[in-house]
């Protein structure tokens, strides 16, 4: 880690996001409570977050909205959660979940080991399984997906994953989640081409080792050929006002939006979102 590139690889982004969860949890008006986040993030997470201050609002909003949509899916009958590139996601410990819910936490061996070592003294609230797998390897990926399909209905979660993948890899993931995992729902965050351009221009090299790659021009329409339809689209911009976690200077941006065309305003609304897809 250097001063200009504190993120060594994509796995480091889990430390960064955990720091923001810790900061939110420590607020008197916290949107969620993650008592494990500070422990999981460590000093490296705090160092990364100090360099990425502008992103805090959107990642806090993403966490809160995903919690809401997860609870909705559970009410609609989910029996297995397939959490891919799960990183330091402590939802199986911090949320009130059904005791018989099967939660499959999938990540690279070193990330799973790191998470388990720091959570060894804690008890999950559901049937938590840890799977060490490199999702870039087709055989490993399909084996994990086929196993998840045996205890459906399945909800797949890819929080903070697809933005780092090439479109071809996302297409393969979409196809296999539908055909192999037989997931009924898929919860993910989705960027637009505009967001990728903004981050490339303003990133200052911080994300050189974990660049943003996926921001389809067709939005959720990208997933339609693989058997998915948009069930819900939660704009980070809209949700930030609902949840009172807006970006710095949001009042000025909101004023400027009124001067733009309807098409331009809609493009800004869809710059980044939490999305729930449903198998068509």
Secondary structure as the mmCIF struct_conf table of DSSP 4:
data_model
#
loop_
_struct_conf.conf_type_id
_struct_conf.id
_struct_conf.beg_label_comp_id
_struct_conf.beg_label_asym_id
_struct_conf.beg_label_seq_id
_struct_conf.end_label_comp_id
_struct_conf.end_label_asym_id
_struct_conf.end_label_seq_id
BEND BEND1 UNK A 3 UNK A 4
BEND BEND2 UNK A 9 UNK A 9
TURN_TY1_P TURN_TY1_P1 UNK A 10 UNK A 11
HELX_RH_AL_P HELX_RH_AL_P1 UNK A 12 UNK A 25
TURN_TY1_P TURN_TY1_P2 UNK A 26 UNK A 26
BEND BEND3 UNK A 27 UNK A 27
TURN_TY1_P TURN_TY1_P3 UNK A 28 UNK A 29
BEND BEND4 UNK A 31 UNK A 32
TURN_TY1_P TURN_TY1_P4 UNK A 35 UNK A 36
HELX_RH_AL_P HELX_RH_AL_P2 UNK A 37 UNK A 51
HELX_RH_3T_P HELX_RH_3T_P1 UNK A 53 UNK A 55
HELX_RH_AL_P HELX_RH_AL_P3 UNK A 56 UNK A 75
TURN_TY1_P TURN_TY1_P5 UNK A 76 UNK A 77
STRN STRN1 UNK A 80 UNK A 84
TURN_TY1_P TURN_TY1_P6 UNK A 85 UNK A 85
TURN_TY1_P TURN_TY1_P7 UNK A 87 UNK A 88
HELX_RH_AL_P HELX_RH_AL_P4 UNK A 91 UNK A 94
BEND BEND5 UNK A 95 UNK A 95
TURN_TY1_P TURN_TY1_P8 UNK A 99 UNK A 100
STRN STRN2 UNK A 102 UNK A 107
HELX_RH_AL_P HELX_RH_AL_P5 UNK A 109 UNK A 118
BEND BEND6 UNK A 119 UNK A 119
TURN_TY1_P TURN_TY1_P9 UNK A 120 UNK A 121
BEND BEND7 UNK A 125 UNK A 126
STRN STRN3 UNK A 127 UNK A 132
TURN_TY1_P TURN_TY1_P10 UNK A 135 UNK A 136
BEND BEND8 UNK A 137 UNK A 137
HELX_RH_AL_P HELX_RH_AL_P6 UNK A 138 UNK A 149
TURN_TY1_P TURN_TY1_P11 UNK A 150 UNK A 151
BEND BEND9 UNK A 153 UNK A 153
STRN STRN4 UNK A 154 UNK A 158
TURN_TY1_P TURN_TY1_P12 UNK A 159 UNK A 161
HELX_RH_3T_P HELX_RH_3T_P2 UNK A 162 UNK A 164
BEND BEND10 UNK A 165 UNK A 165
HELX_RH_AL_P HELX_RH_AL_P7 UNK A 167 UNK A 179
TURN_TY1_P TURN_TY1_P13 UNK A 180 UNK A 180
BEND BEND11 UNK A 181 UNK A 181
STRN STRN5 UNK A 183 UNK A 191
HELX_RH_AL_P HELX_RH_AL_P8 UNK A 193 UNK A 202
BEND BEND12 UNK A 203 UNK A 203
TURN_TY1_P TURN_TY1_P14 UNK A 204 UNK A 209
BEND BEND13 UNK A 210 UNK A 210
TURN_TY1_P TURN_TY1_P15 UNK A 217 UNK A 218
HELX_RH_3T_P HELX_RH_3T_P3 UNK A 219 UNK A 226
TURN_TY1_P TURN_TY1_P16 UNK A 227 UNK A 227
STRN STRN6 UNK A 228 UNK A 235
HELX_RH_AL_P HELX_RH_AL_P9 UNK A 236 UNK A 242
TURN_TY1_P TURN_TY1_P17 UNK A 243 UNK A 244
HELX_LH_PP_P HELX_LH_PP_P1 UNK A 246 UNK A 247
TURN_TY1_P TURN_TY1_P18 UNK A 248 UNK A 249
HELX_RH_AL_P HELX_RH_AL_P10 UNK A 250 UNK A 257
TURN_TY1_P TURN_TY1_P19 UNK A 258 UNK A 259
BEND BEND14 UNK A 260 UNK A 260
HELX_RH_AL_P HELX_RH_AL_P11 UNK A 262 UNK A 269
TURN_TY1_P TURN_TY1_P20 UNK A 270 UNK A 270
BEND BEND15 UNK A 271 UNK A 271
STRN STRN7 UNK A 272 UNK A 279
#
